[in-house]
């Protein structure tokens, strides 16, 4: 018996262009500076000739992604990876504007210095805690200098063995640090608190899940919110449920989007489970359209390591996938969904989501791009531009001139 697959649904059900296109206009995605550089795993890295090696090259790549997609006007930075001592941070903001983007979230780097062997904010070593404190205060000043409105915090803090440290004492240290940093924020700056169940800590992590992040953020102050990284959950976690809960509590500050098969794999968004990302976006739209929640301040950020895919191509692929999944979530017929839920008709309710998910939104996005003077196929247009081959030659020559050495080994 030969089964013929059904064609995709090619018409939106409950939203016309006039309603959908403004939502797409407001859907802004922040790309990470480190996503344009050579990255790898703990076992090593494979170099790409076109990979960015300097902050200017990273911002140049980010500007190209925004040029072809029209929805990535901001770039996240990591302080110790993107800023040098003695360099005017404001000049980096100007450099970003030169390439058609601006600096988005500023990420303090609280895990790579040797003093953080036993943690940063939660460390039993007072010197490590003070080092982290000064670094975050410096990061806030950098954020002010570049015009950023977001400090994004992720901690590798944790322990590897039972009895290594007092878990409650570590909790109190983390509370104290977050309160102090919150109080140092300008009034228009948000502080996002990320969580992760394990890695690099293997016994316990000080901010291991969304509930801990929620408690820490709520205690720190009103400008602190939870940051959800889609790769930072144990297998089987219902991420869209977490998102719905945080939205209703008005504690969702933003996302770090990526995909995974096993753990924090940092694969490109939608490459493994696009339906999950769709369901997350569905809860965002539900919060806005059914539950009177303001979702305009949510930060949609990418956090991926493109070890094998070409850097800029991977980012464009990620962004266009995100747009497609967000558009599909916007197309859910929520009136029909509510009616099915009121009748307790499980099949009809689920079909509302599946119909939207299987809708072919590429023609709609092509029309949206046409209205913004963008090519209907950003990836094809980028490839035709010859950008990667050109910058590969330029950057290899520049690295050679600087005497830069590129190591592929882990140790």
Secondary structure as a PSIPRED ss2 file (coil, helix, strand):
# PSIPRED VFORMAT (PSIPRED V4.0)

   1 X C   1.000  0.000  0.000
   2 X C   1.000  0.000  0.000
   3 X C   1.000  0.000  0.000
   4 X C   1.000  0.000  0.000
   5 X C   1.000  0.000  0.000
   6 X C   1.000  0.000  0.000
   7 X C   1.000  0.000  0.000
   8 X C   1.000  0.000  0.000
   9 X E   0.000  0.000  1.000
  10 X C   1.000  0.000  0.000
  11 X C   1.000  0.000  0.000
  12 X C   1.000  0.000  0.000
  13 X C   1.000  0.000  0.000
  14 X C   1.000  0.000  0.000
  15 X C   1.000  0.000  0.000
  16 X C   1.000  0.000  0.000
  17 X H   0.000  1.000  0.000
  18 X H   0.000  1.000  0.000
  19 X H   0.000  1.000  0.000
  20 X H   0.000  1.000  0.000
  21 X H   0.000  1.000  0.000
  22 X H   0.000  1.000  0.000
  23 X H   0.000  1.000  0.000
  24 X H   0.000  1.000  0.000
  25 X H   0.000  1.000  0.000
  26 X H   0.000  1.000  0.000
  27 X C   1.000  0.000  0.000
  28 X C   1.000  0.000  0.000
  29 X E   0.000  0.000  1.000
  30 X E   0.000  0.000  1.000
  31 X E   0.000  0.000  1.000
  32 X E   0.000  0.000  1.000
  33 X H   0.000  1.000  0.000
  34 X H   0.000  1.000  0.000
  35 X H   0.000  1.000  0.000
  36 X H   0.000  1.000  0.000
  37 X E   0.000  0.000  1.000
  38 X C   1.000  0.000  0.000
  39 X C   1.000  0.000  0.000
  40 X E   0.000  0.000  1.000
  41 X E   0.000  0.000  1.000
  42 X C   1.000  0.000  0.000
  43 X C   1.000  0.000  0.000
  44 X E   0.000  0.000  1.000
  45 X E   0.000  0.000  1.000
  46 X C   1.000  0.000  0.000
  47 X C   1.000  0.000  0.000
  48 X C   1.000  0.000  0.000
  49 X C   1.000  0.000  0.000
  50 X C   1.000  0.000  0.000
  51 X C   1.000  0.000  0.000
  52 X E   0.000  0.000  1.000
  53 X C   1.000  0.000  0.000
  54 X C   1.000  0.000  0.000
  55 X H   0.000  1.000  0.000
  56 X H   0.000  1.000  0.000
  57 X H   0.000  1.000  0.000
  58 X H   0.000  1.000  0.000
  59 X H   0.000  1.000  0.000
  60 X H   0.000  1.000  0.000
  61 X H   0.000  1.000  0.000
  62 X H   0.000  1.000  0.000
  63 X H   0.000  1.000  0.000
  64 X H   0.000  1.000  0.000
  65 X H   0.000  1.000  0.000
  66 X H   0.000  1.000  0.000
  67 X H   0.000  1.000  0.000
  68 X H   0.000  1.000  0.000
  69 X H   0.000  1.000  0.000
  70 X C   1.000  0.000  0.000
  71 X C   1.000  0.000  0.000
  72 X C   1.000  0.000  0.000
  73 X C   1.000  0.000  0.000
  74 X E   0.000  0.000  1.000
  75 X E   0.000  0.000  1.000
  76 X E   0.000  0.000  1.000
  77 X E   0.000  0.000  1.000
  78 X E   0.000  0.000  1.000
  79 X H   0.000  1.000  0.000
  80 X H   0.000  1.000  0.000
  81 X H   0.000  1.000  0.000
  82 X H   0.000  1.000  0.000
  83 X C   1.000  0.000  0.000
  84 X C   1.000  0.000  0.000
  85 X C   1.000  0.000  0.000
  86 X C   1.000  0.000  0.000
  87 X C   1.000  0.000  0.000
  88 X C   1.000  0.000  0.000
  89 X H   0.000  1.000  0.000
  90 X H   0.000  1.000  0.000
  91 X H   0.000  1.000  0.000
  92 X H   0.000  1.000  0.000
  93 X H   0.000  1.000  0.000
  94 X H   0.000  1.000  0.000
  95 X H   0.000  1.000  0.000
  96 X H   0.000  1.000  0.000
  97 X H   0.000  1.000  0.000
  98 X H   0.000  1.000  0.000
  99 X C   1.000  0.000  0.000
 100 X C   1.000  0.000  0.000
 101 X C   1.000  0.000  0.000
 102 X E   0.000  0.000  1.000
 103 X E   0.000  0.000  1.000
 104 X E   0.000  0.000  1.000
 105 X E   0.000  0.000  1.000
 106 X E   0.000  0.000  1.000
 107 X E   0.000  0.000  1.000
 108 X C   1.000  0.000  0.000
 109 X C   1.000  0.000  0.000
 110 X C   1.000  0.000  0.000
 111 X C   1.000  0.000  0.000
 112 X C   1.000  0.000  0.000
 113 X C   1.000  0.000  0.000
 114 X H   0.000  1.000  0.000
 115 X H   0.000  1.000  0.000
 116 X H   0.000  1.000  0.000
 117 X C   1.000  0.000  0.000
 118 X C   1.000  0.000  0.000
 119 X C   1.000  0.000  0.000
 120 X C   1.000  0.000  0.000
 121 X C   1.000  0.000  0.000
 122 X C   1.000  0.000  0.000
 123 X C   1.000  0.000  0.000
 124 X C   1.000  0.000  0.000
 125 X C   1.000  0.000  0.000
 126 X H   0.000  1.000  0.000
 127 X H   0.000  1.000  0.000
 128 X H   0.000  1.000  0.000
 129 X H   0.000  1.000  0.000
 130 X H   0.000  1.000  0.000
 131 X H   0.000  1.000  0.000
 132 X H   0.000  1.000  0.000
 133 X H   0.000  1.000  0.000
 134 X H   0.000  1.000  0.000
 135 X H   0.000  1.000  0.000
 136 X H   0.000  1.000  0.000
 137 X H   0.000  1.000  0.000
 138 X H   0.000  1.000  0.000
 139 X H   0.000  1.000  0.000
 140 X H   0.000  1.000  0.000
 141 X H   0.000  1.000  0.000
 142 X H   0.000  1.000  0.000
 143 X H   0.000  1.000  0.000
 144 X H   0.000  1.000  0.000
 145 X H   0.000  1.000  0.000
 146 X H   0.000  1.000  0.000
 147 X C   1.000  0.000  0.000
 148 X C   1.000  0.000  0.000
 149 X C   1.000  0.000  0.000
 150 X E   0.000  0.000  1.000
 151 X E   0.000  0.000  1.000
 152 X E   0.000  0.000  1.000
 153 X E   0.000  0.000  1.000
 154 X C   1.000  0.000  0.000
 155 X C   1.000  0.000  0.000
 156 X C   1.000  0.000  0.000
 157 X C   1.000  0.000  0.000
 158 X E   0.000  0.000  1.000
 159 X E   0.000  0.000  1.000
 160 X C   1.000  0.000  0.000
 161 X C   1.000  0.000  0.000
 162 X C   1.000  0.000  0.000
 163 X C   1.000  0.000  0.000
 164 X C   1.000  0.000  0.000
 165 X C   1.000  0.000  0.000
 166 X C   1.000  0.000  0.000
 167 X H   0.000  1.000  0.000
 168 X H   0.000  1.000  0.000
 169 X H   0.000  1.000  0.000
 170 X H   0.000  1.000  0.000
 171 X H   0.000  1.000  0.000
 172 X H   0.000  1.000  0.000
 173 X H   0.000  1.000  0.000
 174 X H   0.000  1.000  0.000
 175 X H   0.000  1.000  0.000
 176 X H   0.000  1.000  0.000
 177 X H   0.000  1.000  0.000
 178 X H   0.000  1.000  0.000
 179 X H   0.000  1.000  0.000
 180 X H   0.000  1.000  0.000
 181 X H   0.000  1.000  0.000
 182 X H   0.000  1.000  0.000
 183 X H   0.000  1.000  0.000
 184 X C   1.000  0.000  0.000
 185 X C   1.000  0.000  0.000
 186 X C   1.000  0.000  0.000
 187 X C   1.000  0.000  0.000
 188 X C   1.000  0.000  0.000
 189 X C   1.000  0.000  0.000
 190 X E   0.000  0.000  1.000
 191 X E   0.000  0.000  1.000
 192 X E   0.000  0.000  1.000
 193 X E   0.000  0.000  1.000
 194 X E   0.000  0.000  1.000
 195 X C   1.000  0.000  0.000
 196 X C   1.000  0.000  0.000
 197 X C   1.000  0.000  0.000
 198 X C   1.000  0.000  0.000
 199 X C   1.000  0.000  0.000
 200 X C   1.000  0.000  0.000
 201 X C   1.000  0.000  0.000
 202 X C   1.000  0.000  0.000
 203 X C   1.000  0.000  0.000
 204 X E   0.000  0.000  1.000
 205 X E   0.000  0.000  1.000
 206 X C   1.000  0.000  0.000
 207 X C   1.000  0.000  0.000
 208 X C   1.000  0.000  0.000
 209 X C   1.000  0.000  0.000
 210 X H   0.000  1.000  0.000
 211 X H   0.000  1.000  0.000
 212 X H   0.000  1.000  0.000
 213 X H   0.000  1.000  0.000
 214 X H   0.000  1.000  0.000
 215 X H   0.000  1.000  0.000
 216 X H   0.000  1.000  0.000
 217 X H   0.000  1.000  0.000
 218 X H   0.000  1.000  0.000
 219 X H   0.000  1.000  0.000
 220 X H   0.000  1.000  0.000
 221 X C   1.000  0.000  0.000
 222 X C   1.000  0.000  0.000
 223 X C   1.000  0.000  0.000
 224 X E   0.000  0.000  1.000
 225 X E   0.000  0.000  1.000
 226 X E   0.000  0.000  1.000
 227 X E   0.000  0.000  1.000
 228 X E   0.000  0.000  1.000
 229 X E   0.000  0.000  1.000
 230 X C   1.000  0.000  0.000
 231 X C   1.000  0.000  0.000
 232 X C   1.000  0.000  0.000
 233 X C   1.000  0.000  0.000
 234 X C   1.000  0.000  0.000
 235 X C   1.000  0.000  0.000
 236 X C   1.000  0.000  0.000
 237 X C   1.000  0.000  0.000
 238 X C   1.000  0.000  0.000
 239 X H   0.000  1.000  0.000
 240 X H   0.000  1.000  0.000
 241 X H   0.000  1.000  0.000
 242 X H   0.000  1.000  0.000
 243 X H   0.000  1.000  0.000
 244 X H   0.000  1.000  0.000
 245 X H   0.000  1.000  0.000
 246 X H   0.000  1.000  0.000
 247 X H   0.000  1.000  0.000
 248 X H   0.000  1.000  0.000
 249 X C   1.000  0.000  0.000
 250 X C   1.000  0.000  0.000
 251 X C   1.000  0.000  0.000
 252 X E   0.000  0.000  1.000
 253 X E   0.000  0.000  1.000
 254 X E   0.000  0.000  1.000
 255 X E   0.000  0.000  1.000
 256 X E   0.000  0.000  1.000
 257 X E   0.000  0.000  1.000
 258 X C   1.000  0.000  0.000
 259 X E   0.000  0.000  1.000
 260 X C   1.000  0.000  0.000
 261 X C   1.000  0.000  0.000
 262 X C   1.000  0.000  0.000
 263 X C   1.000  0.000  0.000
 264 X C   1.000  0.000  0.000
 265 X C   1.000  0.000  0.000
 266 X C   1.000  0.000  0.000
 267 X E   0.000  0.000  1.000
 268 X C   1.000  0.000  0.000
 269 X C   1.000  0.000  0.000
 270 X C   1.000  0.000  0.000
 271 X C   1.000  0.000  0.000
 272 X C   1.000  0.000  0.000
 273 X C   1.000  0.000  0.000
 274 X H   0.000  1.000  0.000
 275 X H   0.000  1.000  0.000
 276 X H   0.000  1.000  0.000
 277 X H   0.000  1.000  0.000
 278 X H   0.000  1.000  0.000
 279 X H   0.000  1.000  0.000
 280 X H   0.000  1.000  0.000
 281 X H   0.000  1.000  0.000
 282 X H   0.000  1.000  0.000
 283 X H   0.000  1.000  0.000
 284 X H   0.000  1.000  0.000
 285 X H   0.000  1.000  0.000
 286 X H   0.000  1.000  0.000
 287 X H   0.000  1.000  0.000
 288 X H   0.000  1.000  0.000
 289 X H   0.000  1.000  0.000
 290 X C   1.000  0.000  0.000
 291 X C   1.000  0.000  0.000
 292 X C   1.000  0.000  0.000
 293 X C   1.000  0.000  0.000
 294 X C   1.000  0.000  0.000
 295 X C   1.000  0.000  0.000
 296 X C   1.000  0.000  0.000
 297 X C   1.000  0.000  0.000
 298 X C   1.000  0.000  0.000
 299 X E   0.000  0.000  1.000
 300 X E   0.000  0.000  1.000
 301 X E   0.000  0.000  1.000
 302 X E   0.000  0.000  1.000
 303 X C   1.000  0.000  0.000
 304 X C   1.000  0.000  0.000
 305 X C   1.000  0.000  0.000
 306 X C   1.000  0.000  0.000
 307 X C   1.000  0.000  0.000
 308 X C   1.000  0.000  0.000
 309 X C   1.000  0.000  0.000
 310 X C   1.000  0.000  0.000
 311 X H   0.000  1.000  0.000
 312 X H   0.000  1.000  0.000
 313 X H   0.000  1.000  0.000
 314 X H   0.000  1.000  0.000
 315 X H   0.000  1.000  0.000
 316 X H   0.000  1.000  0.000
 317 X H   0.000  1.000  0.000
 318 X H   0.000  1.000  0.000
 319 X H   0.000  1.000  0.000
 320 X H   0.000  1.000  0.000
 321 X H   0.000  1.000  0.000
 322 X H   0.000  1.000  0.000
 323 X H   0.000  1.000  0.000
 324 X H   0.000  1.000  0.000
 325 X H   0.000  1.000  0.000
 326 X H   0.000  1.000  0.000
 327 X H   0.000  1.000  0.000
 328 X H   0.000  1.000  0.000
 329 X H   0.000  1.000  0.000
 330 X H   0.000  1.000  0.000
 331 X C   1.000  0.000  0.000
 332 X C   1.000  0.000  0.000
 333 X C   1.000  0.000  0.000
 334 X H   0.000  1.000  0.000
 335 X H   0.000  1.000  0.000
 336 X H   0.000  1.000  0.000
 337 X H   0.000  1.000  0.000
 338 X H   0.000  1.000  0.000
 339 X H   0.000  1.000  0.000
 340 X H   0.000  1.000  0.000
 341 X H   0.000  1.000  0.000
 342 X H   0.000  1.000  0.000
 343 X C   1.000  0.000  0.000
 344 X C   1.000  0.000  0.000
 345 X C   1.000  0.000  0.000
 346 X H   0.000  1.000  0.000
 347 X H   0.000  1.000  0.000
 348 X H   0.000  1.000  0.000
 349 X H   0.000  1.000  0.000
 350 X H   0.000  1.000  0.000
 351 X H   0.000  1.000  0.000
 352 X H   0.000  1.000  0.000
 353 X H   0.000  1.000  0.000
 354 X H   0.000  1.000  0.000
 355 X H   0.000  1.000  0.000
 356 X H   0.000  1.000  0.000
 357 X H   0.000  1.000  0.000
 358 X C   1.000  0.000  0.000
 359 X E   0.000  0.000  1.000
 360 X C   1.000  0.000  0.000
 361 X C   1.000  0.000  0.000
 362 X H   0.000  1.000  0.000
 363 X H   0.000  1.000  0.000
 364 X H   0.000  1.000  0.000
 365 X H   0.000  1.000  0.000
 366 X H   0.000  1.000  0.000
 367 X H   0.000  1.000  0.000
 368 X H   0.000  1.000  0.000
 369 X H   0.000  1.000  0.000
 370 X H   0.000  1.000  0.000
 371 X H   0.000  1.000  0.000
 372 X C   1.000  0.000  0.000
 373 X C   1.000  0.000  0.000
 374 X C   1.000  0.000  0.000
 375 X C   1.000  0.000  0.000
 376 X C   1.000  0.000  0.000
 377 X C   1.000  0.000  0.000
 378 X H   0.000  1.000  0.000
 379 X H   0.000  1.000  0.000
 380 X H   0.000  1.000  0.000
 381 X H   0.000  1.000  0.000
 382 X H   0.000  1.000  0.000
 383 X H   0.000  1.000  0.000
 384 X H   0.000  1.000  0.000
 385 X H   0.000  1.000  0.000
 386 X C   1.000  0.000  0.000
 387 X H   0.000  1.000  0.000
 388 X H   0.000  1.000  0.000
 389 X H   0.000  1.000  0.000
 390 X H   0.000  1.000  0.000
 391 X H   0.000  1.000  0.000
 392 X H   0.000  1.000  0.000
 393 X H   0.000  1.000  0.000
 394 X H   0.000  1.000  0.000
 395 X H   0.000  1.000  0.000
 396 X H   0.000  1.000  0.000
 397 X H   0.000  1.000  0.000
 398 X H   0.000  1.000  0.000
 399 X H   0.000  1.000  0.000
 400 X H   0.000  1.000  0.000
 401 X H   0.000  1.000  0.000
 402 X H   0.000  1.000  0.000
 403 X C   1.000  0.000  0.000
 404 X C   1.000  0.000  0.000
 405 X C   1.000  0.000  0.000
 406 X C   1.000  0.000  0.000
 407 X C   1.000  0.000  0.000
 408 X C   1.000  0.000  0.000
 409 X E   0.000  0.000  1.000
 410 X C   1.000  0.000  0.000
 411 X C   1.000  0.000  0.000
